[in-house]
Amino acid sequence: MTLRESGEMYLETIYVLSQKSTAVRSIDVGAQMGFSKPSVSRAIGILKKDGLVAMDGQGFLKLTEEGEKRAKIIYERHMLLSQLLKNIGVDEETATEDACRIEHYISEKTFEALKNHMRQYGSKQ
């Protein structure tokens, strides 16, 4: 199944929130992303149907094994692209925003080449 950009953004947000807290709720996702409760509810429903997110009896969200796998890939892309853009002189805010757009469309081949480049030449801190 091909996940759309919005679905990827939800997965990444749930992943990031779950790194900070073991209890992630739909309301937390909405607050983080700036989306309404109905929008979040609809998106979470789709992710649940696709087997990427589960919700327990108390309403806490958890990424499934497949959901976490995909979220980690998206997050890795975001972090590497942000760092790469900052390395070439883009300010942090713009680098973060642009990385968020690029991460959903860059090919695996290009991403791997960028990753190898960053490994070879390091990254500025």
MODELLER restraints for C-alpha pairs under 7 A, 6 or more apart:
rsr = mdl.restraints
at = mdl.atoms
rsr.add(forms.Gaussian(group=physical.xy_distance, feature=features.Distance(at['CA:5:A'], at['CA:104:A']), mean=5.87, stdev=0.5))
rsr.add(forms.Gaussian(group=physical.xy_distance, feature=features.Distance(at['CA:7:A'], at['CA:43:A']), mean=6.94, stdev=0.5))
rsr.add(forms.Gaussian(group=physical.xy_distance, feature=features.Distance(at['CA:11:A'], at['CA:67:A']), mean=6.89, stdev=0.5))
rsr.add(forms.Gaussian(group=physical.xy_distance, feature=features.Distance(at['CA:11:A'], at['CA:71:A']), mean=5.28, stdev=0.5))
rsr.add(forms.Gaussian(group=physical.xy_distance, feature=features.Distance(at['CA:12:A'], at['CA:71:A']), mean=4.97, stdev=0.5))
rsr.add(forms.Gaussian(group=physical.xy_distance, feature=features.Distance(at['CA:12:A'], at['CA:74:A']), mean=6.42, stdev=0.5))
rsr.add(forms.Gaussian(group=physical.xy_distance, feature=features.Distance(at['CA:12:A'], at['CA:75:A']), mean=6.02, stdev=0.5))
rsr.add(forms.Gaussian(group=physical.xy_distance, feature=features.Distance(at['CA:13:A'], at['CA:29:A']), mean=6.56, stdev=0.5))
rsr.add(forms.Gaussian(group=physical.xy_distance, feature=features.Distance(at['CA:14:A'], at['CA:29:A']), mean=6.51, stdev=0.5))
rsr.add(forms.Gaussian(group=physical.xy_distance, feature=features.Distance(at['CA:15:A'], at['CA:68:A']), mean=6.98, stdev=0.5))
rsr.add(forms.Gaussian(group=physical.xy_distance, feature=features.Distance(at['CA:15:A'], at['CA:71:A']), mean=6.18, stdev=0.5))
rsr.add(forms.Gaussian(group=physical.xy_distance, feature=features.Distance(at['CA:17:A'], at['CA:24:A']), mean=6.55, stdev=0.5))
rsr.add(forms.Gaussian(group=physical.xy_distance, feature=features.Distance(at['CA:18:A'], at['CA:24:A']), mean=6.18, stdev=0.5))
rsr.add(forms.Gaussian(group=physical.xy_distance, feature=features.Distance(at['CA:23:A'], at['CA:60:A']), mean=5.94, stdev=0.5))
rsr.add(forms.Gaussian(group=physical.xy_distance, feature=features.Distance(at['CA:24:A'], at['CA:60:A']), mean=5.42, stdev=0.5))
rsr.add(forms.Gaussian(group=physical.xy_distance, feature=features.Distance(at['CA:24:A'], at['CA:61:A']), mean=5.41, stdev=0.5))
rsr.add(forms.Gaussian(group=physical.xy_distance, feature=features.Distance(at['CA:25:A'], at['CA:59:A']), mean=6.31, stdev=0.5))
rsr.add(forms.Gaussian(group=physical.xy_distance, feature=features.Distance(at['CA:25:A'], at['CA:60:A']), mean=4.86, stdev=0.5))
rsr.add(forms.Gaussian(group=physical.xy_distance, feature=features.Distance(at['CA:25:A'], at['CA:61:A']), mean=5.63, stdev=0.5))
rsr.add(forms.Gaussian(group=physical.xy_distance, feature=features.Distance(at['CA:26:A'], at['CA:40:A']), mean=6.57, stdev=0.5))
rsr.add(forms.Gaussian(group=physical.xy_distance, feature=features.Distance(at['CA:27:A'], at['CA:37:A']), mean=6.82, stdev=0.5))
rsr.add(forms.Gaussian(group=physical.xy_distance, feature=features.Distance(at['CA:30:A'], at['CA:36:A']), mean=6.12, stdev=0.5))
rsr.add(forms.Gaussian(group=physical.xy_distance, feature=features.Distance(at['CA:30:A'], at['CA:37:A']), mean=6.39, stdev=0.5))
rsr.add(forms.Gaussian(group=physical.xy_distance, feature=features.Distance(at['CA:30:A'], at['CA:40:A']), mean=5.98, stdev=0.5))
rsr.add(forms.Gaussian(group=physical.xy_distance, feature=features.Distance(at['CA:47:A'], at['CA:53:A']), mean=5.57, stdev=0.5))
rsr.add(forms.Gaussian(group=physical.xy_distance, feature=features.Distance(at['CA:48:A'], at['CA:54:A']), mean=5.74, stdev=0.5))
rsr.add(forms.Gaussian(group=physical.xy_distance, feature=features.Distance(at['CA:51:A'], at['CA:64:A']), mean=6.86, stdev=0.5))
rsr.add(forms.Gaussian(group=physical.xy_distance, feature=features.Distance(at['CA:52:A'], at['CA:63:A']), mean=5.93, stdev=0.5))
rsr.add(forms.Gaussian(group=physical.xy_distance, feature=features.Distance(at['CA:52:A'], at['CA:64:A']), mean=5.18, stdev=0.5))
rsr.add(forms.Gaussian(group=physical.xy_distance, feature=features.Distance(at['CA:52:A'], at['CA:66:A']), mean=5.87, stdev=0.5))
rsr.add(forms.Gaussian(group=physical.xy_distance, feature=features.Distance(at['CA:52:A'], at['CA:67:A']), mean=4.02, stdev=0.5))
rsr.add(forms.Gaussian(group=physical.xy_distance, feature=features.Distance(at['CA:53:A'], at['CA:61:A']), mean=6.70, stdev=0.5))
rsr.add(forms.Gaussian(group=physical.xy_distance, feature=features.Distance(at['CA:53:A'], at['CA:62:A']), mean=5.70, stdev=0.5))
rsr.add(forms.Gaussian(group=physical.xy_distance, feature=features.Distance(at['CA:53:A'], at['CA:63:A']), mean=4.44, stdev=0.5))
rsr.add(forms.Gaussian(group=physical.xy_distance, feature=features.Distance(at['CA:53:A'], at['CA:64:A']), mean=5.29, stdev=0.5))
rsr.add(forms.Gaussian(group=physical.xy_distance, feature=features.Distance(at['CA:53:A'], at['CA:67:A']), mean=6.18, stdev=0.5))
rsr.add(forms.Gaussian(group=physical.xy_distance, feature=features.Distance(at['CA:54:A'], at['CA:61:A']), mean=5.79, stdev=0.5))
rsr.add(forms.Gaussian(group=physical.xy_distance, feature=features.Distance(at['CA:54:A'], at['CA:62:A']), mean=5.28, stdev=0.5))
rsr.add(forms.Gaussian(group=physical.xy_distance, feature=features.Distance(at['CA:54:A'], at['CA:63:A']), mean=6.19, stdev=0.5))
rsr.add(forms.Gaussian(group=physical.xy_distance, feature=features.Distance(at['CA:54:A'], at['CA:64:A']), mean=6.39, stdev=0.5))
rsr.add(forms.Gaussian(group=physical.xy_distance, feature=features.Distance(at['CA:55:A'], at['CA:61:A']), mean=4.62, stdev=0.5))
rsr.add(forms.Gaussian(group=physical.xy_distance, feature=features.Distance(at['CA:55:A'], at['CA:62:A']), mean=6.26, stdev=0.5))
rsr.add(forms.Gaussian(group=physical.xy_distance, feature=features.Distance(at['CA:74:A'], at['CA:103:A']), mean=6.68, stdev=0.5))
rsr.add(forms.Gaussian(group=physical.xy_distance, feature=features.Distance(at['CA:77:A'], at['CA:103:A']), mean=5.56, stdev=0.5))
rsr.add(forms.Gaussian(group=physical.xy_distance, feature=features.Distance(at['CA:78:A'], at['CA:99:A']), mean=5.49, stdev=0.5))
rsr.add(forms.Gaussian(group=physical.xy_distance, feature=features.Distance(at['CA:78:A'], at['CA:100:A']), mean=5.97, stdev=0.5))
rsr.add(forms.Gaussian(group=physical.xy_distance, feature=features.Distance(at['CA:78:A'], at['CA:103:A']), mean=5.71, stdev=0.5))
rsr.add(forms.Gaussian(group=physical.xy_distance, feature=features.Distance(at['CA:81:A'], at['CA:99:A']), mean=5.26, stdev=0.5))
rsr.add(forms.Gaussian(group=physical.xy_distance, feature=features.Distance(at['CA:82:A'], at['CA:95:A']), mean=5.12, stdev=0.5))
rsr.add(forms.Gaussian(group=physical.xy_distance, feature=features.Distance(at['CA:82:A'], at['CA:96:A']), mean=5.25, stdev=0.5))
rsr.add(forms.Gaussian(group=physical.xy_distance, feature=features.Distance(at['CA:82:A'], at['CA:99:A']), mean=5.25, stdev=0.5))
rsr.add(forms.Gaussian(group=physical.xy_distance, feature=features.Distance(at['CA:85:A'], at['CA:95:A']), mean=5.41, stdev=0.5))
rsr.add(forms.Gaussian(group=physical.xy_distance, feature=features.Distance(at['CA:86:A'], at['CA:92:A']), mean=6.17, stdev=0.5))
rsr.add(forms.Gaussian(group=physical.xy_distance, feature=features.Distance(at['CA:86:A'], at['CA:95:A']), mean=6.01, stdev=0.5))
rsr.add(forms.Gaussian(group=physical.xy_distance, feature=features.Distance(at['CA:87:A'], at['CA:123:A']), mean=6.75, stdev=0.5))
rsr.add(forms.Gaussian(group=physical.xy_distance, feature=features.Distance(at['CA:87:A'], at['CA:124:A']), mean=5.89, stdev=0.5))
